[in-house]
Amino acid sequence: MRLKDLEIYDAITIQAHDNPDADAIASGYALYKYFKSRGKKVSLIYSGRYRIKKTDLKLMIEKLRIPIKYRAAKEEKIAGVLITVDCQHGAGNVQKLNAENTAVIDHHEKEISTAGLAGYEINPNLGSCSTLVWQLLVREGYPVNDDSRLGTALYYGLYRDTNQFTELFYPLDMDMREAVATDKKILHLLKNSNLTLEELEIAGIALIKYIYNNDFHYAIIQTKPCDPNLLGIISDFLIQVDEIYTCVVFNHTPEGYKYSVRSCVKEVRANELAQFLAQDIGTGGGHAERAGGFLSERKYEQYYPVLHSEAYFGNKMNEYFESFDIIDLEKCKPDIEGMEKYESKKNSIGYVEAASLLPVGTQCIVRSLGGDTELTIDEDIYILVGESSRVRIMTRAEFEAEYKRLSDSYDVTLEYTPKLKVKDSAEDIDLINCMKLCTNKKTSKVYAKQLTRGVKLFTPKSEEYMLGRTGDYLIADCGSAHNMCIVEQEMFGRLYRKTEDLES
């Protein structure tokens, strides 16, 4: 959906979910500003049982001059179009108001039928609805990045919905955080006005009721309903306990279960554990030490209709720790028993010489779905992008040895287009538009076996493990079995074919 598709309506009402948080308020405010600029009659509202009372939200509304108003459910039918933001019309977390036409803009899992809507944009991969609305405004050419009040609102919405950026993992969220102009004084005020005395009491009571597993050294805590950021505060405290290596703090919201994850051991990445906890019924991510996620209420009830939430998290934590083996190539010899013989196929991927994009010596970040990689532009550096959005950086010598240039341009559609971002600058370059095509010169010979259970592979001198899930493949180079890696199941068939001859 494009925002301009909704400009056919002269009257536009934007509704945040009940008891709105910073993300809902910011998202609604951004839409309000956009449609106002288009000459529409716009109002920004929320409904439900409770009025806004949190200190940081009141300050946000006051300092950024956000014209959000409370509306009772029994008022007259809404003319024009009603756009629900950070929620979905008719879902459990928003008062269903009577409207001539409705549209939805949200970053949660799809909960309602979209048939009959005037339009909708739903992207559950994003950490905040603020990011989604920012993207929609940028598409329409609206100068959102030049408005510091609006930028401050969007930044704060993302900050709060990703637990102070500790659960920030999707690259588009990072793009928005870096692009918008902000008022640092207002942000400082908001960030330091978010904990109430009531929440302090909630945290204290929750810490008394922890559940601890001695076998795997993890702790689980459920809190009363509260601001999601309190989950992060509690988990940051909990992970400092000497016997606790990982922890999960969660609570129940009208939409589902929000949770925060922490880890202080190299064998568990918090972002990977957060994804595991959300398997099939939600989303999770973040960083190696701090992460979080969300479980959809609708999907939870569908998959686990009689299971109590504490039992769910306990069962999933045990399942996680029992689901993988650890292979540490510094401590053990590689075992190729049971592996079969394969050779790599020839595949075409995109490449670009880094120095053709920016001056030599420029400090950059390569951003992709795999995360951020720091890079200094050099005449000797090549950047490669595969169809899975994975980015590889190599020297000219390595490129010349492995790849052959092709005459075609690189034409591919990706979920997220990798970018080259200049440090301390708003400048970024869309890598796909700059790329040419190449193919690998030689085929490599490997041993491989499909995993029947999870594996965490530590290679020599690496503190980061490669994660292999059931169905993925463990690969060992025929020239040196110590040279091992993991290849995802969906990629393996594209990259390798079975062979009996490893000598040719």
C-alpha positions in Angstrom: 0.0 0.0 0.0 1.1 3.6 -0.7 -0.1 6.4 1.5 -1.2 8.3 -1.5 -3.8 5.6 -2.1 -5.6 6.9 1.0 -5.6 10.5 -0.2 -8.9 9.9 -2.0 -10.5 10.5 1.4 -10.9 14.1 2.6 -11.5 13.1 6.2 -8.8 10.9 7.8 -8.9 9.6 11.4 -5.8 7.9 12.8 -6.4 5.6 15.8 -3.6 4.3 18.0 -4.2 1.2 20.1 -5.8 1.4 23.5 -3.5 2.7 26.3 -1.1 3.8 23.6 2.7 3.5 24.0 5.4 5.6 22.5 5.5 3.7 19.2 1.8 4.0 18.6 1.8 7.7 19.4 4.8 8.4 17.2 3.4 6.4 14.3 0.1 8.1 14.5 1.8 11.5 14.7 3.8 10.9 11.6 0.7 9.9 9.6 -1.1 13.0 11.0 1.7 15.2 9.8 1.8 13.6 6.3 -2.0 13.9 5.7 -2.1 17.4 7.1 0.6 18.3 4.5 -1.8 17.0 1.8 -4.6 19.3 2.9 -6.7 16.7 4.5 -9.0 17.0 7.6 -7.1 14.8 10.0 -7.5 13.8 13.6 -5.3 11.6 15.8 -7.2 9.6 18.5 -7.1 6.7 20.9 -9.9 5.0 22.9 -10.4 2.2 25.4 -10.7 2.1 29.2 -7.6 4.1 30.2 -6.3 7.6 29.5 -2.6 8.2 28.9 -0.9 8.6 32.3 2.8 7.5 32.0 5.2 10.5 32.6 7.3 9.9 29.6 4.3 9.7 27.2 2.8 12.9 28.7 6.1 14.7 28.2 6.4 13.3 24.7 3.0 14.7 23.8 3.7 18.0 25.4 7.2 18.6 24.2 6.7 17.4 20.6 3.2 19.0 20.4 1.4 15.8 19.4 -2.3 16.5 18.9 -3.6 13.1 20.1 -7.1 13.1 21.7 -9.1 10.5 23.6 -12.4 9.4 21.9 -15.2 7.5 23.6 -16.3 4.4 21.7 -20.0 5.5 21.6 -19.4 8.6 19.5 -20.8 9.0 16.0 -19.7 7.0 13.0 -16.3 8.1 11.7 -16.5 9.6 8.2 -13.9 9.1 5.5 -11.3 6.6 6.5 -10.1 5.3 9.8 -6.5 4.2 9.9 -5.5 2.0 12.9 -1.8 2.3 13.6 0.4 -0.1 15.6 -2.7 -2.3 15.8 -5.4 -3.9 13.6 -9.0 -2.8 13.4 -11.1 -5.3 15.4 -8.1 -6.9 17.1 -8.1 -7.4 20.9 -5.9 -4.4 21.8 -7.9 -1.7 20.1 -11.5 -0.4 20.7 -13.4 -1.2 17.5 -14.8 2.1 16.3 -17.6 2.4 13.7 -16.2 3.8 10.5 -17.2 4.2 6.8 -13.8 2.8 5.7 -10.8 1.3 7.5 -7.1 0.8 6.8 -4.3 -0.8 8.8 -0.7 0.0 9.3 1.0 -2.3 11.8 4.2 -4.3 12.6 2.6 -7.2 14.4 1.6 -10.6 13.0 -1.6 -10.4 10.9 -4.6 -10.9 13.1 -7.6 -10.0 11.0 -8.9 -10.5 7.5 -7.7 -7.8 5.2 -10.7 -8.3 2.8 -12.7 -5.1 2.5 -10.0 -2.8 3.9 -9.3 0.5 2.1 -5.7 -0.5 2.4 -3.1 -2.1 4.6 0.6 -2.4 5.3 1.7 -5.1 7.8 5.4 -6.0 8.3 6.0 -8.1 11.5 9.8 -8.2 10.8 10.2 -4.6 12.0 11.0 -3.7 15.5 8.5 -0.8 15.5 5.6 0.6 13.7 7.5 3.9 13.7 9.9 2.4 11.2 7.1 1.2 8.9 5.5 4.6 8.8 8.9 6.2 8.3 9.4 4.0 5.3 6.0 4.9 3.9 6.6 8.6 4.3 10.0 8.3 2.6 8.4 6.5 -0.4 6.1 9.4 -0.9 9.0 11.9 -0.8 7.9 13.5 2.4 10.8 15.3 4.2 10.5 13.3 7.4 14.2 13.3 8.0 14.4 17.1 8.2 11.7 17.5 10.9 13.4 17.2 14.4 10.1 17.0 16.3 8.8 14.2 14.1 12.2 12.5 14.0 12.4 12.6 17.8 9.0 10.9 18.1 9.9 8.2 15.6 13.3 7.6 17.2 11.7 7.3 20.7 9.0 5.0 19.4 11.7 2.6 18.1 13.8 3.1 21.2 10.9 2.0 23.4 9.6 -0.8 21.3 13.1 -2.4 21.0 13.9 -2.1 24.7 16.3 0.7 24.3 17.7 -0.7 21.0 18.8 -4.0 22.7 16.3 -5.9 20.6 17.1 -4.0 17.4 18.0 -6.5 14.7 16.3 -5.7 11.4 18.4 -3.4 9.1 15.5 -1.1 8.2 15.0 -0.2 11.8 18.7 0.7 12.0 18.3 2.8 8.8 15.5 4.8 10.4 17.3 5.4 13.7 20.3 6.9 11.8 18.3 8.9 9.2 15.9 11.0 11.3 16.8 14.3 12.9 16.3 14.4 16.7 16.2 16.8 19.6 18.8 15.3 22.0 17.5 17.4 25.0 14.0 16.1 24.6 15.2 12.5 24.1 17.3 12.7 27.3 14.3 14.0 29.2 12.0 11.2 27.9 14.5 8.4 28.4 14.9 9.4 32.1 11.2 9.7 32.9 10.0 6.2 32.1 9.9 4.3 35.4 7.1 4.9 37.9 6.9 3.9 41.5 4.2 1.3 40.6 6.7 -0.3 38.1 9.4 -0.3 40.7 7.1 -2.3 42.9 6.2 -4.7 40.0 9.9 -5.3 39.5 10.6 -6.0 43.2 7.7 -8.5 43.4 8.7 -10.2 40.2 12.3 -10.7 41.3 11.1 -12.6 44.4 9.1 -15.1 42.2 11.9 -16.2 39.9 12.2 -19.8 38.6 15.7 -21.3 38.4 17.0 -24.3 36.5 20.1 -25.7 38.1 20.9 -28.1 35.1 21.1 -25.4 32.5 21.7 -22.3 34.8 18.8 -20.3 33.5 16.1 -18.2 35.2 12.5 -17.3 34.2 10.4 -14.5 35.6 6.9 -13.5 34.8 5.8 -9.9 35.7 2.5 -8.2 36.0 1.4 -6.1 33.0 3.8 -3.3 32.6 5.8 -1.2 30.1 7.9 -3.6 28.0 11.1 -1.7 28.9 10.7 -2.9 32.5 11.3 -6.4 31.3 14.7 -5.3 30.1 15.5 -3.6 33.4 14.7 -6.7 35.4 16.6 -9.0 33.0 19.7 -6.8 33.2 19.6 -7.1 36.9 18.9 -10.9 36.9 21.9 -11.8 34.6 24.3 -10.3 37.1 23.5 -13.2 39.5 26.6 -15.6 39.5 24.6 -18.8 39.0 22.4 -17.5 36.2 23.9 -17.7 32.7 20.8 -17.0 30.7 17.4 -15.5 31.6 14.0 -14.7 30.3 11.6 -12.1 31.7 8.1 -11.9 30.2 4.6 -10.6 30.7 1.2 -10.9 29.1 -0.3 -8.1 27.0 -3.6 -7.9 25.1 -1.7 -8.9 21.9 0.3 -11.7 23.3 3.5 -12.2 25.3 6.4 -9.8 25.3 9.8 -11.1 26.6 13.3 -10.0 27.2 16.4 -12.4 27.0 19.9 -12.1 28.4 23.0 -14.3 28.1 26.5 -14.0 29.6 28.1 -17.2 28.1 29.5 -17.7 24.6 27.6 -20.9 24.0 24.2 -19.0 23.9 23.5 -16.0 21.8 20.6 -14.1 23.2 19.2 -13.2 19.8 19.3 -16.8 18.7 17.6 -18.0 21.9 14.9 -15.2 21.4 14.2 -16.5 17.9 13.9 -20.1 19.2 11.4 -19.1 21.9 9.2 -17.4 19.2 9.4 -20.4 16.8 6.1 -20.6 14.7 4.2 -18.2 16.9 6.1 -14.9 17.0 9.2 -12.9 16.3 12.5 -12.5 18.2 16.0 -11.0 17.8 18.5 -8.6 19.1 22.1 -8.9 20.0 24.4 -11.7 21.3 24.0 -10.6 25.0 20.7 -8.8 25.0 17.6 -9.6 22.9 13.8 -10.0 23.1 10.7 -11.0 21.3 6.9 -11.3 21.1 4.5 -14.2 20.9 1.2 -13.7 19.1 -1.8 -14.3 21.4 -3.8 -15.8 18.5 -1.0 -18.2 17.4 -0.2 -19.1 21.0 -3.8 -20.1 21.6 -3.8 -22.0 18.3 -0.6 -24.0 19.1 -0.8 -24.2 22.9 -4.5 -23.9 23.9 -4.1 -25.4 27.4 -0.5 -24.7 28.3 0.3 -22.1 30.9 2.8 -19.4 29.8 5.4 -20.2 32.5 5.3 -23.9 31.5 5.7 -22.8 27.8 8.8 -20.8 28.5 10.2 -23.5 30.8 9.6 -26.2 28.2 11.1 -24.2 25.4 14.2 -23.3 27.4 14.8 -27.0 28.2 14.1 -27.9 24.6 16.6 -25.3 23.5 19.4 -26.5 25.7 18.7 -30.2 24.8 18.5 -29.5 21.1 22.1 -28.9 20.1 25.6 -30.4 20.3 28.8 -28.2 20.5 31.7 -28.8 18.1 34.8 -26.8 19.2 37.6 -27.4 16.7 40.2 -26.0 19.0 39.4 -28.7 21.6 38.5 -31.7 19.4 39.5 -33.4 16.1 37.0 -33.0 13.2 34.9 -36.1 12.7 34.0 -36.8 9.1 32.5 -40.3 9.7 29.2 -40.7 8.0 29.8 -37.7 5.7 29.2 -38.0 2.0 31.1 -36.6 -1.0 29.9 -33.4 -2.7 31.3 -30.7 -5.0 30.2 -27.1 -5.4 28.1 -25.9 -8.3 28.8 -22.9 -10.3 26.6 -20.0 -9.2 26.2 -16.4 -10.3 26.3 -13.6 -7.6 26.8 -9.8 -7.6 30.1 -8.0 -7.0 31.4 -4.5 -6.9 34.8 -2.9 -6.3 34.6 -0.9 -3.2 36.9 1.9 -4.5 34.5 2.5 -7.4 31.8 3.6 -4.9 33.7 5.9 -2.5 37.2 7.4 -2.0 39.9 5.2 -0.6 40.2 5.5 3.1 36.4 6.2 3.7 35.1 4.5 6.9 31.9 2.6 6.1 29.4 0.1 7.3 28.0 -2.6 5.1 24.5 -3.3 6.2 22.5 -6.4 5.3 20.1 -8.9 6.8 23.2 -10.6 8.3 24.0 -7.4 10.4 26.5 -4.6 10.1 30.1 -5.1 9.0 32.7 -2.3 9.3 34.8 -1.6 6.2 37.5 0.8 5.2 37.4 1.5 1.4 40.5 0.2 -0.3 41.4 -0.4 -3.9 42.0 -4.1 -3.0 38.5 -4.7 -1.6 35.5 -6.4 -3.3 32.0 -6.7 -2.0 29.8 -9.7 -3.0 26.1 -10.2 -2.4 24.3 -13.5 -2.9 20.6 -14.0 -3.6 20.0 -14.7 0.1 21.2 -11.1 0.9 24.3 -12.4 2.4 27.3 -10.1 2.0 30.9 -11.3 1.7 34.0 -9.0 1.6 37.2 -10.2 0.1 40.5 -9.0 -1.4 41.1 -8.5 -5.1 43.5 -11.6 -5.1 40.8 -13.7 -3.5 38.2 -12.5 -6.0 40.4 -13.1 -9.0 41.3 -16.6 -7.7 37.7 -17.7 -7.0 35.5 -15.8 -9.5 35.1 -15.0 -13.2 33.5 -11.7 -14.3 30.3 -11.9 -16.5 29.0 -9.1 -18.7 25.5 -9.0 -17.3 24.3 -6.7 -14.5 23.1 -8.2 -11.2 19.3 -8.2 -11.3 17.7 -9.6 -8.2 14.9 -8.7 -5.8 15.8 -9.1 -2.1 13.9 -8.7 1.2 16.3 -6.0 2.2 18.7 -4.3 -0.2 22.2 -4.3 1.3 23.6 -0.8 1.7 27.1 0.8 2.1 26.8 3.5 4.7 29.4 6.2 5.3 30.3 6.5 9.0 29.2 9.7 10.7 27.3 10.7 7.6 23.7 10.4 6.2 25.2 9.2 2.9 24.4 5.6 1.9 24.7 3.6 -1.4 22.3 0.9 -2.6 24.7 -1.9 -3.4 22.4 -3.8 -5.7 22.2 -0.9 -8.2 26.0 -0.9 -8.5 26.7 -4.6 -8.9 27.9 -6.6 -11.8 27.6 -10.4 -12.2 30.3 -13.0 -11.6 30.5 -16.8 -11.2 32.8 -19.0 -9.3 35.7 -20.4 -11.5 36.3 -23.7 -9.8 34.3 -26.3 -7.9 35.4 -27.2 -4.4 35.3 -30.7 -3.1 33.8 -31.3 0.4 32.4 -33.8 2.8 28.9 -33.1 4.0 26.2 -34.5 6.2 22.7 -33.3 7.0 22.2 -32.5 10.7 19.6 -34.5 12.6 19.9 -32.2 15.6 21.3 -28.7 16.2 25.0 -27.9 16.2 27.0 -25.0 17.4 30.3 -24.9 15.6 33.2 -23.0 17.1 36.1 -22.7 14.6 39.7 -22.1 15.8 40.3 -18.6 17.4 36.6 -17.7 17.1 34.3 -16.8 20.1 31.3 -16.8 17.8 29.6 -20.1 16.8 28.0 -21.0 13.5 24.5 -22.3 14.2 23.2 -25.3 12.4 19.6 -26.3 12.8 18.1 -29.7 12.1 18.1 -30.2 8.3 21.1 -27.9 7.7 24.4 -29.3 6.5 27.8 -29.6 8.2 30.5 -29.1 5.6 34.2 -30.2 5.8 36.8 -29.1 3.2 38.5 -32.2 1.7 41.9 -30.5 1.8 41.6 -29.7 5.5 38.8 -31.3 7.6 39.5 -28.5 10.2 38.0 -26.1 7.7 34.3 -26.7 8.6 31.2 -24.6 8.2 27.4 -24.8 8.3 25.2 -24.3 5.2 21.5 -23.8 5.6 19.2 -26.5 4.2 17.6 -24.2 1.6 20.9 -23.1 0.3 22.7 -26.4 0.2 21.0 -27.8 -2.9 21.8 -24.6 -4.8 25.5 -24.7 -3.9 26.4 -28.4 -4.0 25.8 -31.6 -5.9 26.6 -35.1 -4.9 29.7 -36.8 -6.4 31.7 -40.0 -5.9 34.9 -38.5 -7.3 36.9 -36.2 -5.0 40.1 -36.5 -6.9 39.1 -34.9 -10.3 
